[in-house]
Amino acid sequence: MASSPGPLLLLDGDLNVVAMSRSFADTYGIDGATAVGRAMTSLGDGEWDVPTLHTLLKATASGVAEIEAYEMELRRPQRATRCVVIHAQRLVYLDLGNDRLLVAASDVTDARADEKVRDDALRQNLVLLQEVRHRVANSLQIIASVLLQNARKTTSEETRAHLRDAHNRVMSVAALERLLSLTGEKGVELRAYFEELCESIGASMISDRDQIRLFVTGDSGVVDARVSVSLGLIVTELVINALKHAFPEGRAGEIRVDCGFRGPNWTLTVMDDGVGMPTDPSLIRTGLGTSIVGALAQQLRAVVETTPGNPGTHVTITHTQIVLVADEDGREDDGAAPVAKVKES
């Protein structure tokens, strides 16, 4: 006990000191030579006379409980309060009447202070990051507004279309930055993001909301910011493309953005009930928007599939991290079946 590098006390069944390590005496300023035989509650200036600690030690000595990491404040006159973590264990001897209790008292004041400094710094950095994102969102909205104003002023229909597309792309990122400024680093809830994004696109490109309806359906899944940026840009491109080509000559219709999640797998579909794609493959054009969607999907390791909607067109982006295998009855595994039925994609 005397040579132990850790602050230890050996107590009897009545919580009197049997032995004390030199480390305990030095750490807590107690005269080890006079401590033996005294009650633990009388050590020092009485700072160890803590009713909760006394109750826990008595319960441990009787074998009813065992103290593991009980944290307490050690308050001493004319000295700084220390944070102490107590561990206590009953020692069982052949002589059952010879009760002994081994108590370790670790001073963790400095460690707790370091943790508080780290936590405070982390909170401050998070607040700063949210403020930066809020300012970035505001700046992007200003840029988007300038683009839209220039689109209204120009006499070239082609230039006007390019400026409006650029406006919507900027607004896609602005909407995400504003959402992140409110949620921090917890991830982005896709449905809420898509709803805000489609509202922005509709406001700039749909003159008659009764004529063309743009809405969002599906699950409320959460993805990290990097993925949400790409998905937001994909939705922007596909919705812009549908608004441009699906409803010619004042045709009415609707565009639906749907997202679905199944574990780590997700599916994003943008569908319209417009005129559909040309039946002649030579008439199908691949512009900038199609190239952007393909590149972003490749970054996400997702697959793009375009199919007729009868009427309209469906474009589906599918990300498969785990392939679910059908069982003997032809039913798909829902993720709760044995590992043997799950394959990594």
N, C-alpha and C positions, 0 to 999 in steps of 0.2 A: 504493500500500500504506500509506504513512504517514498519508494523510488518510482512510482507510476508517473508517466509524463502527462497523464490526464487528471483533471480535478475529480477525485473520488472520495467518497465517504463510506465507511463501514459502520452500520448502525445495528443495535440489538433490537429485540422485539418491542422495547419501550421507546424506541427512537433516540436512544442515547448513543453518543459517539464512541465506537470501539477503536477506530483508527481513522486517520486522515492522511491523504497524500500531500506531499510538499507542494504539488501544483495547486491543489485546492486552497491551501493556506495562503500561497503567494497571490493567486488570482483574486481572492476575495478579502485579503487583508486580515486574516485570522491567525492568532497565535496557536499553532498546532500543538505545542507542548502542553498547554493548559486546557485544550479542547476535549481531550479524552475523558470520558466519564460524564460529560455534560450533555444535557438535552440539545438536540439539534436546534430547537426553537430559540435557545438562548445564545447561539453563536453570534459573534459580532456585537452589533448594537440592537439585536432583536429583529434584524431584517428578514431572518429566515422563519420567523413566527408568522407564517401565512396559513390561515385556516384551511383553505382548499388543498394546499400541498400537504399539510399535516393529515388530513382525512385520506388523501390518496395513498400516502406512505403507510398509514395504519392498515388500509385495505390490502395493500401489497404485502405487508408483513404477515398478515393473517392468511394469505393465499387466495383471497377473493379477487384480486385484480393485479395488474402489472402496468407500471407507468411506462409509456412509450411516447417520448417527445412532448411532454407537458411543458408548455412555454409560459413563463411568468416574468413579471418585472420585479427586479430586486432593488428596492428603494432604501437608500442609506443616507443618514444625516450628513450634510456637508459634502456629499459626493454625487457624481452623476448617476442617474438610474441606468441599470444594466439590464439587458435582455438575456435571460438564462433559460436553457432547455434542459429539462430534467428527465433522466431515464433511471428507473429503479427496478431491481429484480430480487426476489427472495432467494437466498441460498439455503439449500436443504442439506442437512447433515444427518449422520446416523443418529446422533443425539437430538431427537425431535424437540427437546426442550430448549435447545441452544439456537434460538432464532437469530438469524443474521440477514441484514438487508444491504445490498450494494447499491449505492446511489452515485450516478455520474451527473455532474452539473456543468454544462458547456456554456461559456459566455459567447453568444452569437451577436452581440451588439453591433460590432463592426460589419459583419456579414449582412445583417438586416439593413444597416445604413447604406451599404453599397447597392443592395437590391432596390432600395427606395430611390437612390440616385438614378439607377438604370431605368426604373419604371417611370420616374418623372421625365427623364430625357426622352423615353419612348413616346409618352403622351404628348410632350411638346412637339416632337418631330411629326407625330400624326396630325396635330392641329395645324402645323405649318404646311404639311402636305395637302391637307384638305383646303386650306386657304389658297395655296398655289393652284390647285385644281379648279377652285371656284373662279379665280382670276383668269385662268386659261379658258374656261368655258365662256366667260364674259367676252374675252378677246376674240374667240372664235365666232361668237354670235355677231360681234361687230363686223368681222371680216365677211361673214355670210350675208349680213345686211347690205354691205357695200356691193357685194357681187349681185345681189338681187336688184338693187337700185340701178346698177349699170345694165342689167338685163332688161329692165323696163325702158331705159333710155335709148338703147341701141335700135337701129332700124333693120339690122340684119337678123333674119329669123334663125339662121344657123348659129350665129354668135349668141343670140338670146338663149337658145337651147343649151349651148355649152356652159354659159354662165349659170343658168338655173341648175344644171347637173352639178357644177362645182359647188354651188350654194348648198345643195342637199347633202353632198359628201362632207362638207365642213360641218354642217349641222348635225350629222351623224356622230361625229367625234365630240362635238360640243355637248350633245345630250348625254353622252357617256361620261364626260368629265364632270358634268354637273351632278350626275347620279353618284359618281365616286366621291365627290366632295361631301355628300351627305352620308354615305355608307361606310367610308373609310376603306380598309383593305379586306373587308369581309366577303368580297366577291360581288358580282352583279346579278341581280334577279332579272332574268332575260325578258319575261313577259312585260314587266313594268318598263324596261328599257325600250322594247319594241313598240309599246303603246305610245310612249313619248316621242319616239322617232317617227312613227307613222303619222302622228298628229302634226309634227313639223313638216313632213313631206306633203301631207294633204293640204296644209295651209298655203303652201307655196305653189302647188301644181294642180289642185282640184278647184276649179272655179265654182262648180255646182255640186255640193255634197249630196243632194238628192239624186243626182245623175250617176255619180260614181261613189261607191261606198268602200272605204279602206278600214279594215279592222283586224284585230289580233285575237287568236284563240290558242288553246293548248295549256301545257303545264307551267308551273312556276318554279323552274329549275334555276340553280345558281351556278355560274361559271366564273373563272378568274378574269381579271381585267383584260389580259392579253387576248384571250379567246373572244371576249365580248366585243372588242374593237373590230376584229375580223368579221364576226357575225353581223354586227351593225352595218358595216360597209357592204356586206353581201346583200342584206335586206334592202339597203338603200338602192343598190344597183338593180336588183330584180323588180322592186316596186316602180322605180323610174322607167324601166324598160316596159313594164306592163302598162303604165299610164300612157306611154308614147305610142304603143303599137296595138294594144288589145282592144281598144274602143275607138275605132275610126268613125268619122262622120257623125259625131254626137251620139254614138251608141252608148246605152246605159249598161251598167254592170257593177261588179264588186271584185275587190282584191282582198284575199285573206292571207295573213301571215300566221302560220301555225308552228309551234315548237313542242316537241315531245321528248321525254326523258325516260330511260329505263336503266337504272343503275348508272354506270359511267358512260353508257351509250346515249346519244342524242340525235334527233332528226329535226331539221328545219325545212319547212315547205312554204313556198310562196305560190299561190294559185289564183287564177282569175277565170272568169266565165266569158271571156271575150271571144274574138274571132278565131283564135288558135293560131298555130304555126302553119306556114305554107306546106302544102302536100308535096310540092316539088322541092327536093333538097337543094337544087341549084339556086333557089330564091331565098334560102335562109342565109342571113348575113350575121357575121360575128364581129361586133364592134368592140369598142373600148370596155363597155360594161361587162360583156361576156368574158373578156380576157381578165378583167379584175376579179370576177367571181371565181374563175378557174384557178387563178394564182392564189387567192385567199383560201380556197378550199384545199388546195395542195399543201399550203402551210399548216392547215389544221388536220392534215391527214384524213380528209373527208372525201367522199365521192359525190359528184354532181350528176343528177339524172333528170333529164327533161322528157316529159311524157304528155300526150294529149289529154286534156281534161274532159272533153266531150260534154259541154263546150269548154273552150279555153285551153289554157296551158298550165301544167304543174311542173315546178322546178323544185327538186328535193335535194338537200345537202345532208348526207348521212355520215356520222362519225361512229365507228364501231370499235370499241376497245376490247370488249369481250363478246365472242360469238356464242350465242345460245344454241345448243344442239337439241334437236327433237328427240324425245324418248321413244321407247318401243311402241307406245300408243299413238305416236304421231303428234304429241303435244309438246310445245316448247317449254324448256326449262325456264323457270322464273328467277333463277339466281340462288334459290335455296336448296337446290339438289346437290348430290355429291360432286366433289371436285372433278371426278373423272368425266363429267358431262360438260365441262367448261373448257373452252380453248381460248388462249390468248391470241388476239388478232395482230 
